[in-house]
Each structure stands twice: as structure tokens, then as C-alpha cells.
């Protein structure tokens, strides 16, 4: 399987890594996703989402915090992905991040998986 690193970026409280695995793109934000760091995720996430038919998996295992700005980045990427026949899948959400999705109802519009491996097959 292709597990090559495509890129990574860091800005203070957030680090974002992107890698390919087969026809999927795995985007892993680590740290705090908020107003100050959202652009760091938006750029690579939307670039992956705009590739026709790509399954984009956001590995949330190291995401410690997500506010409404971060949620909007994910929702915007979802719309872009769906417009070209792709999808955004969320995986391995920490309880504090999952709670934001529960409170806002956003969990209903994403495919949410317990692990990245489950997201790759489901």
C-alpha cells in the first residue's frame, strides 16, 4: 500500500500532515483547531477534497480541540468533496471534539468512524 507522506505544516498549536493511502487522502490535524489555526487545515483539506472521487479521511486522533471555525472548515470541505463525487470521513475523534459535533448536529452529515482503518474500508 502507498503510505507516502504528501506534506505537513505547522503553526503554533496545530500541525497538519497529509498522506496518501491508495485512492484515499488522510489528513491528520494535531493540536487545537480554532480561529487562529483553521487556515492551516483549510488549504490542504480543500485541495484533497477538490480531487474528483477522492475519499478524504480526517484522522482526528490527535485533535485536542475544535471550535466553530474548525467545524466550518470541515463542513466547507465536505461540500467541495461531494460536488466532485468525493467524500469526507472523520475518524478517531476524541470525546471533547466529538461533543462539538454532537451539540451542533454536524455528526449527522459526516461519515464518522472509530478508526482510520475503518474509514478506509467503510
Helices and strands as residue ranges (DSSP letters): E 5-11, E 14-21, E 24-33, H 38-49, E 55-59, E 63-66, H 68-83, E 87-91, H 95-104, G 106-109, E 111-113, H 116-121
